[in-house]
Amino acid sequence: MQPASTTRQTRPVSIPIGAQASLAGDLAVPPTPRGLVIFGHPDATERLTAGTRLLADALDQRDIATVVVDLLTEAEEAIDQRTGKLRFDMALLATRLTTICSWAQRLAALRGLPVGLLCGHTAAGAALVAAAQQPRALRTVVSFSGRADLAGSALRRVMMPTLFIVGGRDAQTAALTSRAVHEMHNDARVEVVPDAQHAFGEPGALYQVGRLSSDWFAERLERP
């Protein structure tokens, strides 16, 4: 995979989740999008990292629109920094993902596009819960270094194709993912990035994550 393009055009968005609360995000829509990927983070700092931009750029290269979004409000983020609990609240984060999906489908530029979820760490568990709850609204899920085990019994209700990307040197996540896949009854696939650890910080590792995820979404986010 070549280094991702820097031509992706983004604009900030504010996604309402209540009368007085909203989530911050960045929206990018290529000229002829084939689908939409919601890329959710429970940690606001992750949305702004070079790694997140690289993965979103890889999707943009395949004509896939992206909403890169914080799953917690600023106030909730402050609470989570102190307690570390909200990032593990699967019901809360799953509801946020489905709310973002509904918001996106009301935008003229995104209306009718097939939707996928891309999440890492604890948000991956929430993505699987959302997939079990909203099988008609979503088409596929990709988890990278994700805590699939946090989805609990929802794993058995996920019917859509799911890709898990793990590092070859991340034995803990690999073991948790293997047990999760064993519980699932769908098209669940595991791809291993050799020599990579949990954060995919090794040279070229995130490019491989971008290639695997963008290939997966490009194939599965085709209009019916």
Residue pairs with C-beta under 8 A, 6 or more apart in sequence:
1 58
1 207
1 208
1 210
1 211
3 207
4 53
4 54
4 57
4 58
4 60
4 61
4 207
4 210
5 57
5 60
5 61
6 57
7 60
8 28
8 30
8 53
8 56
8 57
8 60
8 66
9 28
10 26
10 27
10 28
10 68
11 26
11 27
11 28
12 24
12 25
12 26
12 27
13 24
13 25
13 26
13 27
13 67
13 69
14 22
14 23
14 24
14 25
15 22
15 23
15 24
15 25
15 69
15 99
15 100
15 103
16 22
16 103
17 23
17 73
17 96
17 99
21 73
21 75
22 73
23 69
23 70
23 71
23 72
23 73
23 96
23 100
24 44
24 47
24 69
24 70
24 74
25 47
25 67
25 68
25 69
25 70
25 100
26 47
26 56
26 66
26 67
26 68
26 69
27 65
27 66
27 67
28 56
28 60
28 65
28 66
28 68
29 65
29 109
29 110
30 60
30 63
30 64
30 65
31 63
32 63
33 63
33 64
33 65
33 109
33 110
33 113
34 62
34 63
34 64
34 113
34 114
34 218
34 221
34 222
34 223
35 64
35 65
35 113
35 114
35 115
35 116
35 139
35 217
35 221
35 222
35 223
36 64
36 65
36 66
36 67
36 104
36 110
36 113
36 114
36 115
36 116
36 221
37 59
37 64
37 65
37 66
37 67
37 115
37 116
37 117
37 118
37 217
37 221
38 66
38 67
38 69
38 97
38 100
38 101
38 104
38 115
38 116
38 117
38 118
39 52
39 55
39 56
39 59
39 66
39 67
39 68
39 69
39 118
39 119
40 69
40 70
40 71
40 93
40 96
40 97
40 100
40 117
40 118
40 119
40 123
40 126
40 127
41 47
41 52
41 68
41 69
41 70
41 71
41 119
41 120
41 123
42 70
42 71
42 72
42 80
42 86
42 87
42 93
42 121
42 122
42 123
43 70
43 77
43 80
43 87
44 70
44 72
44 74
44 77
46 52
46 120
47 68
47 69
47 70
51 200
51 206
52 68
54 206
54 207
54 210
55 118
55 206
55 209
55 210
55 213
56 66
56 68
57 210
58 207
58 210
58 211
58 213
58 214
59 66
59 118
59 210
59 213
59 214
59 217
60 66
61 214
62 214
62 215
62 217
62 218
63 218
64 214
64 217
64 218
64 221
65 109
65 110
65 113
67 100
67 104
69 100
70 77
71 93
71 96
71 97
71 123
71 126
72 80
72 86
72 87
72 96
76 86
79 85
79 86
80 86
80 87
86 92
87 93
87 121
87 122
87 123
88 122
88 150
90 122
90 125
90 126
90 129
90 150
90 151
90 152
91 129
92 126
93 122
93 123
93 125
93 126
93 129
94 126
94 127
94 129
94 130
94 133
95 130
96 126
97 117
97 119
97 126
97 127
97 130
98 130
98 133
98 134
98 137
101 115
101 130
101 134
101 137
101 138
102 137
104 110
104 115
105 111
105 112
105 113
105 115
105 137
112 223
113 221
113 223
114 139
114 220
114 221
114 222
114 223
114 224
115 137
115 138
115 139
115 221
116 138
116 139
116 140
116 141
116 142
116 217
116 220
116 221
117 127
117 130
117 131
117 138
117 140
117 141
117 142
118 127
118 141
118 142
118 144
118 213
118 217
119 126
119 127
119 141
119 142
119 143
119 144
119 146
120 143
120 144
120 145
120 146
121 145
121 146
121 147
122 146
122 147
122 150
123 146
124 141
124 143
124 144
124 145
124 146
124 147
124 148
124 150
125 146
125 147
125 148
125 149
125 150
125 151
126 150
126 151
127 141
127 143
127 146
128 141
128 143
128 148
128 151
128 154
128 155
128 158
128 162
129 151
129 152
129 154
130 138
131 138
131 141
131 154
131 158
131 160
131 162
132 151
132 154
132 155
132 157
132 158
133 154
135 159
135 160
138 160
139 160
139 220
139 221
140 160
140 161
140 162
140 163
140 216
140 217
140 220
140 221
141 158
141 160
141 161
141 162
141 163
142 162
142 163
142 164
142 165
142 213
142 216
142 217
143 162
143 163
143 164
143 165
143 177
144 164
144 165
144 166
144 200
144 209
144 213
145 165
145 166
145 167
145 170
145 173
145 198
145 199
145 200
146 164
146 173
146 177
147 173
147 176
148 155
148 164
148 176
148 177
148 180
148 181
149 176
149 179
149 180
151 158
151 180
155 180
155 183
155 184
156 183
156 184
156 185
158 184
158 186
158 188
159 185
159 186
160 186
160 187
161 186
161 187
161 188
161 189
161 216
161 220
162 184
162 186
162 187
162 188
162 189
163 188
163 189
163 190
163 191
163 212
163 213
163 216
164 177
164 180
164 181
164 188
164 189
164 190
164 191
165 190
165 191
165 192
165 193
165 209
165 212
165 213
166 173
166 174
166 177
166 190
166 191
166 192
166 193
167 173
167 174
167 192
167 193
167 195
167 196
167 197
167 198
167 200
167 205
168 174
168 192
168 193
168 194
168 195
168 196
169 195
169 196
169 197
170 196
170 197
170 198
172 198
173 198
174 192
177 190
178 190
181 188
181 190
191 212
193 200
193 205
193 208
193 209
193 212
195 202
195 205
196 202
196 205
196 208
200 206
200 208
200 209
